[in-house]
Amino acid sequence: MAEAKTPTRRASRLALASAIAAFFGAVGCGNTIYAFKASSAANKVEEAHELGAEKLAPYEYYYARQHLEKAQEEAAEADYSDAINLAEASEEYADKAIRLTKAAQRGAGR
């Protein structure tokens, strides 16, 4: 049943990300780049969460989550350069968390 919700949730997040990107696109370039990076990072962090990365890859998961939160703070202060870098780091570590979690699940026979 959770798998049936996943495509709908992703479609909703994609629609929201598109709306955010369109809004920021009207405001300025740094905002737009940040919106795309942050949206992508948020999707990866959410995917890691859904896979159970908090327990199977906690360092990578929480590193990704904290960097995403800090990126949002920097963007709120219109420091888009730092926000973009933090969002990129968040996505990179969320990817690592996803890979490690899937490897751990395969190793455990799940």
Buried (B, 14 or more C-beta within 10 A) or exposed (E): EEEEEEEEEEEEBEEEBEEBBEEBBEEEEBBBBBBBBBBBBBBBBBBBBBBBBBEBBEEBBBBBBBBBEBBBEBBEEEBBEBBBBBBBBBBBBBBBBBBBBBEBEEEEEE
